[in-house]
């Protein structure tokens, strides 16, 4: 999926795309768009889909900045097996909820750091799980630590939800690897290092949602 803002492509953008095939004629997809440029309060979002046989479909939809975002301070911290997790706040709006956090772990190798693999399970007071729609975190090396920041996004919640139970956990990959290029353009395969990473058990915490 490609996208445009008011008919133009943006250079300073990134994101991820994932889809699920529901049937031979139906599939669902989520496109996560991260934009570093300043955005207008309203614009036309264009979406371009490409088919396997060269087909192209164009869609557009007006987008307007939401202003009724409720921010719930959390300031929850815990340290488990060398991983420090600081959950800052939870944001609630009609488009969904998000959890803002920072995590860190001593080390120099991003592939061997578990602090960047944190996800959250969110359940309301009736035991209903709120579906999550994002993965990944931005990481940087600070002194002797690898520090990660992210906002995890979830489905909207209804007005009857008064409390959420949040359980952090690690989403560890079982395979991977890649290709590395040197200054001469020669490539070599990089083996997957993450198979030795061990899961940890974080504590759950509750968040009150004021109505």
C-alpha positions as CSV (number, residue, x, y, z in Angstrom):
1,X,0.0,0.0,0.0
2,X,1.3,3.5,-0.9
3,X,-0.2,6.7,0.4
4,X,-0.3,10.4,-0.5
5,X,-1.2,13.6,1.4
6,X,-3.2,16.0,-0.6
7,X,-2.1,14.2,-3.7
8,X,1.6,14.3,-2.9
9,X,4.0,11.6,-1.6
10,X,6.1,12.4,1.5
11,X,9.8,11.8,1.8
12,X,9.9,11.9,5.6
13,X,7.7,8.9,6.4
14,X,8.0,5.3,7.5
15,X,5.7,2.6,8.7
16,X,4.7,-1.0,8.5
17,X,2.1,-3.0,6.5
18,X,0.4,-6.3,7.4
19,X,-2.6,-8.1,6.0
20,X,-4.6,-11.2,6.6
21,X,-6.5,-13.2,4.0
22,X,-10.1,-13.9,5.3
23,X,-11.3,-15.7,2.1
24,X,-10.6,-15.9,-1.6
25,X,-12.2,-12.5,-2.1
26,X,-11.6,-10.8,1.2
27,X,-8.6,-9.6,3.2
28,X,-8.0,-7.1,5.9
29,X,-4.9,-4.9,6.2
30,X,-3.4,-2.4,8.6
31,X,-1.0,0.3,7.3
32,X,0.9,2.1,10.1
33,X,2.1,5.5,8.9
34,X,4.8,7.5,10.8
35,X,5.4,11.0,9.5
36,X,8.2,13.3,10.7
37,X,7.0,16.4,8.8
38,X,4.5,18.9,10.2
39,X,1.0,18.0,9.2
40,X,-2.0,20.2,8.5
41,X,-5.1,19.9,10.7
42,X,-7.0,18.4,7.8
43,X,-6.0,16.8,4.5
44,X,-7.0,14.3,1.9
45,X,-5.4,10.9,2.5
46,X,-4.9,8.9,-0.7
47,X,-4.3,5.1,-0.6
48,X,-2.9,3.2,-3.6
49,X,-3.3,-0.6,-3.6
50,X,-1.3,-2.9,-6.0
51,X,-2.5,-6.3,-7.1
52,X,-0.4,-9.4,-7.9
53,X,-1.1,-9.0,-11.7
54,X,-0.3,-5.3,-12.0
55,X,-3.7,-3.9,-11.0
56,X,-3.8,-0.6,-9.3
57,X,-6.7,0.8,-7.1
58,X,-7.0,4.3,-5.9
59,X,-8.9,5.4,-2.8
60,X,-9.1,8.7,-0.9
61,X,-10.6,9.8,2.4
62,X,-10.7,13.2,4.2
63,X,-8.8,13.2,7.4
64,X,-9.3,15.7,10.3
65,X,-7.2,16.0,13.4
66,X,-8.9,14.8,16.5
67,X,-8.9,17.1,19.5
68,X,-10.8,15.2,22.2
69,X,-7.9,13.0,23.4
70,X,-8.0,12.0,27.0
71,X,-4.6,11.4,28.5
72,X,-4.4,9.2,31.6
73,X,-1.1,9.5,33.5
74,X,0.3,6.1,34.6
75,X,3.9,6.4,35.7
76,X,4.2,2.7,36.3
77,X,7.8,1.2,36.5
78,X,9.2,-2.3,37.0
79,X,12.5,-4.0,36.5
80,X,12.5,-7.7,35.5
81,X,15.6,-9.7,34.7
82,X,17.6,-6.6,33.8
83,X,14.8,-5.0,31.7
84,X,13.6,-1.7,32.9
85,X,10.0,-0.7,31.8
86,X,8.5,2.7,32.4
87,X,4.9,3.1,31.2
88,X,4.2,6.8,31.0
89,X,0.5,7.3,30.0
90,X,-2.5,5.9,28.3
91,X,-4.3,8.0,25.7
92,X,-8.0,7.5,24.9
93,X,-9.9,8.8,21.8
94,X,-12.7,7.8,19.5
95,X,-10.1,6.3,17.1
96,X,-8.5,4.0,19.7
97,X,-6.2,3.9,22.8
98,X,-2.5,3.9,22.9
99,X,0.1,3.2,25.6
100,X,3.3,5.3,25.7
101,X,6.3,3.7,27.3
102,X,10.1,3.5,27.5
103,X,12.2,0.4,28.1
104,X,15.9,-0.2,28.4
105,X,18.5,-3.0,29.0
106,X,22.2,-3.1,29.2
107,X,24.0,-4.1,26.1
108,X,25.3,-3.1,22.6
109,X,23.6,-5.5,20.2
110,X,20.0,-4.6,19.3
111,X,19.2,-8.1,18.1
112,X,20.1,-9.5,21.5
113,X,18.1,-7.0,23.4
114,X,14.7,-8.0,24.7
115,X,13.7,-4.5,25.8
116,X,12.7,-3.7,22.2
117,X,10.3,-6.7,22.1
118,X,7.7,-5.5,24.7
119,X,4.0,-5.7,23.9
120,X,0.9,-5.3,26.1
121,X,-2.2,-7.3,26.6
122,X,-5.1,-5.0,27.6
123,X,-8.4,-6.4,29.1
124,X,-11.4,-4.4,30.4
125,X,-13.2,-4.9,33.7
126,X,-15.4,-7.5,32.1
127,X,-12.5,-9.6,30.9
128,X,-12.8,-8.6,27.3
129,X,-9.4,-8.2,25.5
130,X,-8.8,-5.0,23.5
131,X,-7.2,-6.0,20.2
132,X,-3.7,-4.6,19.5
133,X,-2.6,-3.3,16.1
134,X,1.1,-2.3,16.3
135,X,4.5,-3.7,16.8
136,X,8.0,-2.3,16.9
137,X,9.8,0.5,18.8
138,X,12.5,3.1,18.1
139,X,15.8,2.3,19.8
140,X,19.0,4.1,20.5
141,X,22.3,3.3,22.3
142,X,22.7,5.5,25.3
143,X,26.0,5.0,27.2
144,X,25.9,1.3,28.1
145,X,22.2,0.8,27.5
146,X,19.8,0.2,24.6
147,X,16.8,2.4,25.1
148,X,13.5,2.0,23.3
149,X,10.4,4.2,23.0
150,X,7.1,3.4,21.5
151,X,3.3,4.0,21.5
152,X,1.3,0.7,21.2
153,X,-2.1,1.2,19.6
154,X,-5.3,-0.7,20.3
155,X,-9.0,-0.7,19.3
156,X,-11.3,2.0,20.6
157,X,-13.1,1.3,23.9
158,X,-16.8,1.9,24.6
159,X,-18.1,4.4,27.2
160,X,-18.9,1.6,29.7
161,X,-15.2,0.7,30.2
162,X,-14.1,2.0,33.6
163,X,-10.9,0.0,34.2
164,X,-8.3,-1.7,32.1
165,X,-5.8,-4.4,33.2
166,X,-2.5,-4.0,31.4
167,X,-0.1,-7.0,31.2
168,X,3.3,-6.4,29.6
169,X,5.0,-9.3,27.8
170,X,7.8,-10.1,25.4
171,X,7.0,-10.9,21.8
172,X,10.1,-12.9,20.8
173,X,10.7,-14.0,17.3
174,X,11.7,-17.6,16.6
175,X,13.6,-16.9,13.3
176,X,15.1,-14.1,11.3
177,X,18.4,-13.0,10.0
178,X,19.4,-10.8,7.0
179,X,22.1,-9.6,4.7
180,X,25.0,-7.3,5.5
181,X,27.0,-5.3,2.9
182,X,30.6,-4.1,3.3
183,X,32.2,-1.0,1.8
184,X,32.9,-2.9,-1.4
185,X,29.3,-3.9,-1.9
186,X,30.0,-7.5,-1.0
187,X,27.2,-9.2,0.9
188,X,27.2,-11.9,3.6
189,X,24.3,-13.6,5.4
190,X,23.7,-12.7,9.0
191,X,22.5,-15.5,11.2
192,X,19.5,-15.2,13.6
193,X,20.7,-14.4,17.1
194,X,17.4,-14.1,18.9
195,X,16.7,-17.8,19.3
196,X,18.6,-17.8,22.6
197,X,16.5,-15.0,24.2
198,X,14.4,-16.1,27.2
199,X,10.9,-14.8,28.1
200,X,10.3,-12.9,31.3
201,X,7.1,-12.4,33.4
202,X,6.1,-8.8,34.0
203,X,3.5,-7.8,36.6
204,X,0.0,-6.6,35.5
205,X,-1.3,-3.2,36.5
206,X,-4.7,-1.5,36.5
207,X,-5.7,1.8,34.9
208,X,-8.8,3.6,35.9
209,X,-10.7,5.3,33.1
210,X,-12.7,8.3,34.3
211,X,-16.0,8.9,32.5
